[in-house]
Amino acid sequence: MQNSWAVVTGASSGLGVTFAEKVASEGVNVVLAARTAGPMEELAARLQEQHGVETLVMPVDLSDREARGALIERLHGMDISYLINNAGFATIGDFAEADPTRMLQEKELNMVALTQLARAVTPGMISRGRGAIINVASTAAFQPIPTMAVYAATKAYVLRLTIALWEELFHTGVRAIAICPGPTDTPFFAEAGDDTKMAKRRTPAQVVETTFAGLGRHQPYVVDGAANALMAFATRLAPVKLQAALARWVATR
Ligand SMILES: NC(=O)c1ccc[n+]([C@@H]2O[C@H](COP(=O)([O-])OP(=O)(O)OC[C@H]3O[C@@H](n4cnc5c(N)ncnc54)[C@H](OP(=O)(O)O)[C@@H]3O)[C@@H](O)[C@H]2O)c1
């Protein structure tokens, strides 16, 4: 795996850092992509020292199509074993009061950038007969969520896209998996505008472990944590109006 690379988006904090550590521990070189360079430079130095891997730090706003194009250009011709489409953010609050620009950036990052990156690396993975695309969805994907309406819709897209991709790639040697974390201990809720929500949280290490276990079982998606998995399953048994009402109750209590 000496010459193979993992691309980790959102590698400046939270889950992205733990994903980068995991793939580097397998001896895979890592491209770190997010907007904030400082934490990625520090992470890169640590990965080089601890695991002897090469790193490439790419400070990039993935919601900007031009900037994203430059990253994709840079990846051209690289032997990419993992694409970890992890960068994403949420907005908490009523739809009618949401910042329209932020709303578009949320859709652009969570869905469009993820799709474009997956499309860019898939042909190379197929021609090598190996590789994995890990798309970070959420338990938010399983029902509409009033007060997080756009976020939940973007994650439903990620889940559906990934399951379709998993099936298309089934006989190619390339895997696709959506990881659906529930509330996890990262700066995510603070970034979304309310860190008081969902106080009981899983750890990034647990989420990453669940992801790679699901990948090993060749699952199209996996929910992190037994309680989250049970909730995700139960939600789908309820009529959609009840799903939305329950989700509002959980999100605003
Ligand atoms: N934590 C949870 O409870 C939870 C639950 C379910 C799903 N998730 C999903 O997990 C993923 C990772 O989130 P996290 O929990 O680790 O939160 P986080 O610590 O806030 O990390 C988000 C990452 O995305 C990057 N990012 C944000 N906007 C970006 C942009 N425009 N361009 C490039 N990178 C950008 C951030 O880096 P910069 O700010 O430096 O750009 C950061 O590295 C997200 O997709 C999120 O939806 C999280």
The ligand as a Tripos MOL2 file, in Angstrom:
@<TRIPOS>MOLECULE
LIG
   48    52     1     0     0
SMALL
NO_CHARGES

@<TRIPOS>ATOM
      1 N1        -20.8880   14.9720   15.2020 N.am      1 LIG1
      2 C1        -22.1040   14.4870   14.9870 C.2       1 LIG1
      3 O1        -22.9440   14.4250   15.9050 O.2       1 LIG1
      4 C2        -22.4640   13.9640   13.6210 C.ar      1 LIG1
      5 C3        -23.5670   13.1080   13.5130 C.ar      1 LIG1
      6 C4        -23.9100   12.6140   12.2560 C.ar      1 LIG1
      7 C5        -23.1510   12.9450   11.1430 C.ar      1 LIG1
      8 N2        -22.0820   13.7910   11.2760 N.ar      1 LIG1
      9 C6        -21.3220   14.1200   10.0600 C.3       1 LIG1
     10 O2        -19.9600   13.8670   10.2870 O.3       1 LIG1
     11 C7        -19.1760   14.6510    9.3850 C.3       1 LIG1
     12 C8        -18.0150   15.2620   10.1460 C.3       1 LIG1
     13 O3        -18.5050   16.1600   11.1100 O.3       1 LIG1
     14 P1        -17.8730   16.2850   12.5610 P.3       1 LIG1
     15 O4        -18.8540   15.7500   13.5100 O.co2     1 LIG1
     16 O5        -16.5070   15.7590   12.5830 O.co2     1 LIG1
     17 O6        -17.9210   17.8700   12.7410 O.3       1 LIG1
     18 P2        -16.7610   18.9560   12.6810 P.3       1 LIG1
     19 O7        -15.7560   18.6720   13.7380 O.co2     1 LIG1
     20 O8        -17.4660   20.2630   12.6690 O.co2     1 LIG1
     21 O9        -16.0350   18.6770   11.2850 O.3       1 LIG1
     22 C9        -16.5170   19.1480   10.0570 C.3       1 LIG1
     23 C10       -15.3540   19.1680    9.0890 C.3       1 LIG1
     24 O10       -15.8400   19.6190    7.8290 O.3       1 LIG1
     25 C11       -14.9760   20.6520    7.3700 C.3       1 LIG1
     26 N3        -15.6780   21.6050    6.5300 N.ar      1 LIG1
     27 C12       -16.7690   22.3700    6.8640 C.ar      1 LIG1
     28 N4        -17.0800   23.1780    5.8510 N.ar      1 LIG1
     29 C13       -16.1760   22.9360    4.8680 C.ar      1 LIG1
     30 C14       -15.9570   23.4670    3.5680 C.ar      1 LIG1
     31 N5        -16.7430   24.4340    3.0620 N.pl3     1 LIG1
     32 N6        -14.9300   22.9950    2.8410 N.ar      1 LIG1
     33 C15       -14.1140   22.0410    3.3340 C.ar      1 LIG1
     34 N7        -14.2660   21.4850    4.5410 N.ar      1 LIG1
     35 C16       -15.2880   21.9410    5.2970 C.ar      1 LIG1
     36 C17       -14.4700   21.3190    8.6360 C.3       1 LIG1
     37 O11       -13.2160   21.9590    8.4060 O.3       1 LIG1
     38 P3        -13.0020   23.5270    8.1460 P.3       1 LIG1
     39 O12       -13.9730   24.2720    9.0130 O.co2     1 LIG1
     40 O13       -11.5670   23.7060    8.5040 O.co2     1 LIG1
     41 O14       -13.2470   23.7180    6.6960 O.co2     1 LIG1
     42 C18       -14.2550   20.1160    9.5280 C.3       1 LIG1
     43 O15       -12.9920   19.5450    9.2760 O.3       1 LIG1
     44 C19       -20.1360   15.6510    8.7620 C.3       1 LIG1
     45 O16       -20.4750   15.2280    7.4580 O.3       1 LIG1
     46 C20       -21.3620   15.5810    9.6490 C.3       1 LIG1
     47 O17       -22.5470   15.8980    8.9660 O.3       1 LIG1
     48 C21       -21.7200   14.2910   12.4850 C.ar      1 LIG1
@<TRIPOS>BOND
     1     1     2 1
     2     2     3 2
     3     2     4 1
     4     4     5 ar
     5     4    48 ar
     6     5     6 ar
     7     6     7 ar
     8     7     8 ar
     9     8     9 1
    10     8    48 ar
    11     9    10 1
    12     9    46 1
    13    10    11 1
    14    11    12 1
    15    11    44 1
    16    12    13 1
    17    13    14 1
    18    14    15 2
    19    14    16 1
    20    14    17 1
    21    17    18 1
    22    18    19 2
    23    18    20 1
    24    18    21 1
    25    21    22 1
    26    22    23 1
    27    23    24 1
    28    23    42 1
    29    24    25 1
    30    25    26 1
    31    25    36 1
    32    26    27 ar
    33    26    35 ar
    34    27    28 ar
    35    28    29 ar
    36    29    30 ar
    37    29    35 ar
    38    30    31 1
    39    30    32 ar
    40    32    33 ar
    41    33    34 ar
    42    34    35 ar
    43    36    37 1
    44    36    42 1
    45    37    38 1
    46    38    39 2
    47    38    40 1
    48    38    41 1
    49    42    43 1
    50    44    45 1
    51    44    46 1
    52    46    47 1
@<TRIPOS>SUBSTRUCTURE
     1 LIG1         1 GROUP 0 **** ****
